[in-house]
Amino acid sequence: MRVLPLVLILSAVTLPCSAETILKSEPLALAPYEVAYVHDASCPVGKVLKVTGAIRGLHRKRACVTLSAEQASLAATTSAEQASLATATP
């Protein structure tokens, strides 16, 4: 009987951690070797900017990476919505 509640609690904790959050802007503070994904205009459609934190005195690593199919469709939809909003405003 104790196993079922333990499994439920463990799955509730691990599932949100496995999702990759895509930020709208690059964070100011980023721990060394911490990774943040940023929706940036410098990367082509279907890719996001992967920013990796560095130790003090070194520069962060930045690279455009491909998203999974599910996230790529979300990013394409988001960029299409932003483009339509930009052209619709006078």
ABEGO torsion letter per residue (X at the ends): XAAAAAAAAAAAAAAAAABBBBBABBBABBBBGBBBBBBBAABBBGBBBBBBBBBBGBBBBBBBBBBBAAAAAAAAAAAAAAAAAAAABX
